[in-house]
Every structure is written in structure tokens, then in C-alpha cells.
Amino acid sequence: MPTIQELLAQRDALEKQIAEAQRSAKADAIAKVKALMSEYGLTAADLSGKVSAAKTDASRKVAAKYRDPETGQSWSGRGLKPKWLQTALAAGKSLQDFAL
């Protein structure tokens, strides 16, 4: 039966072998990924899984619903009301006065 010292030495040797095998496997995986990226013309940004801004619904421009006839500024009706509209509404104008 092996002694504790012998078992500990075996464990240390196995841990070193495991670490080397992990480094080797990681290096192989990186090489494969780089080769595939080169073959298909991919970049790191392509791997992030994010959809480009042009394809998301949130980034699409929304048609204006309200326009200031004096300045030509417009508002889609989404988000905070612009200052020009807040000022006009405070002055007693109706939101319908600016509707397109």
C-alpha cells in the first residue's frame, strides 16, 4: 500500500498532467477557431451574437406625429415631450394643434 507522501506526489504529477492537457486542448481550440474565422471572414464582433443596430426594432426611426410649424422640429410621440412642445402646451395650445 502506498504511503501518503507517495499518493501526494502522484496527485501533484497528475495535476501537472491535467494542467498541460488543458493548455494543449485550449491552444488547439483557439487555433481551430482562428482558422474558421479566417476561412469565413469572421471578426470578434461577429461572435458576440449581437444583432446590428440596423436590424433591431428599437433602432428604427419612427415617423413624426407632431411638428412645430415655426421651427420645423418634430416629435414622434415617444419618449419625453420636447421643450418646444412643453412650452407650447404650457402656453395653452393643444397637442392636436401640432399633429401631422
C-alpha positions as CSV (number, residue, x, y, z in Angstrom):
1,M,0.0,0.0,0.0
2,P,1.4,3.4,-1.0
3,T,2.3,6.0,1.7
4,I,0.6,9.4,2.0
5,Q,3.8,11.0,0.6
6,E,3.7,8.8,-2.5
7,L,0.0,9.5,-3.1
8,L,0.6,13.2,-2.7
9,A,3.4,13.0,-5.2
10,Q,1.2,11.1,-7.6
11,R,-1.5,13.7,-7.2
12,D,0.9,16.5,-7.9
13,A,2.1,14.7,-11.1
14,L,-1.5,14.2,-12.2
15,E,-2.4,17.8,-11.6
16,K,0.5,18.9,-13.7
17,Q,-0.5,16.5,-16.5
18,I,-4.1,17.8,-16.3
19,A,-2.9,21.4,-16.5
20,E,-0.7,20.6,-19.5
21,A,-3.5,18.7,-21.2
22,Q,-5.9,21.7,-20.6
23,R,-3.4,24.2,-22.0
24,S,-2.9,22.0,-25.1
25,A,-6.6,21.5,-25.6
26,K,-7.2,25.2,-25.3
27,A,-4.4,26.1,-27.7
28,D,-5.9,23.6,-30.2
29,A,-9.4,25.0,-29.8
30,I,-8.1,28.6,-30.3
31,A,-6.2,27.5,-33.5
32,K,-9.4,25.9,-34.9
33,V,-11.5,28.9,-34.1
34,K,-8.9,31.2,-35.7
35,A,-8.8,29.0,-38.8
36,L,-12.6,29.0,-39.1
37,M,-12.7,32.8,-38.6
38,S,-10.2,33.3,-41.3
39,E,-11.9,30.8,-43.7
40,Y,-15.3,32.5,-43.3
41,G,-14.1,36.1,-42.9
42,L,-15.5,36.5,-39.4
43,T,-14.4,39.0,-36.7
44,A,-14.7,39.1,-33.0
45,A,-17.7,41.3,-33.3
46,D,-19.5,38.6,-35.3
47,L,-19.0,36.2,-32.4
48,S,-20.7,38.5,-29.9
49,G,-24.2,37.4,-31.0
50,K,-25.5,40.9,-31.1
51,V,-27.7,42.0,-34.0
52,S,-26.6,45.1,-35.8
53,A,-28.4,48.3,-34.9
54,A,-30.0,48.4,-38.4
55,K,-31.8,45.2,-37.8
56,T,-33.4,45.8,-34.3
57,D,-36.9,47.2,-33.9
58,A,-35.8,49.6,-31.3
59,S,-33.4,51.4,-33.6
60,R,-35.8,52.0,-36.4
61,K,-36.9,55.6,-36.9
62,V,-40.5,56.3,-36.1
63,A,-42.5,58.7,-38.2
64,A,-43.1,62.1,-36.7
65,K,-46.6,62.7,-35.3
66,Y,-46.2,66.2,-34.2
67,R,-44.4,69.2,-35.7
68,D,-43.7,72.7,-34.6
69,P,-44.8,74.9,-37.6
70,E,-42.4,77.7,-36.5
71,T,-39.2,75.8,-36.3
72,G,-40.0,72.6,-38.2
73,Q,-38.9,70.4,-35.2
74,S,-40.8,67.2,-34.9
75,W,-41.6,64.6,-32.3
76,S,-42.7,61.0,-32.8
77,G,-44.8,60.9,-29.7
78,R,-42.4,58.5,-28.0
79,G,-40.2,59.4,-25.0
80,L,-40.3,62.7,-23.2
81,K,-42.0,65.6,-24.8
82,P,-39.6,68.1,-26.3
83,K,-39.2,71.5,-24.7
84,W,-40.8,73.3,-27.7
85,L,-43.9,71.2,-27.2
86,Q,-43.9,71.6,-23.4
87,T,-43.6,75.3,-23.8
88,A,-46.5,75.5,-26.3
89,L,-48.7,73.3,-24.2
90,A,-48.0,75.4,-21.1
91,A,-49.0,78.5,-23.2
92,G,-52.4,76.9,-23.7
93,K,-52.1,75.2,-27.0
94,S,-53.4,71.7,-27.6
95,L,-51.4,68.7,-28.7
96,Q,-53.7,68.4,-31.6
97,D,-52.5,71.8,-32.9
98,F,-49.2,70.2,-33.7
99,A,-50.5,66.9,-35.1
100,L,-49.5,66.0,-38.6
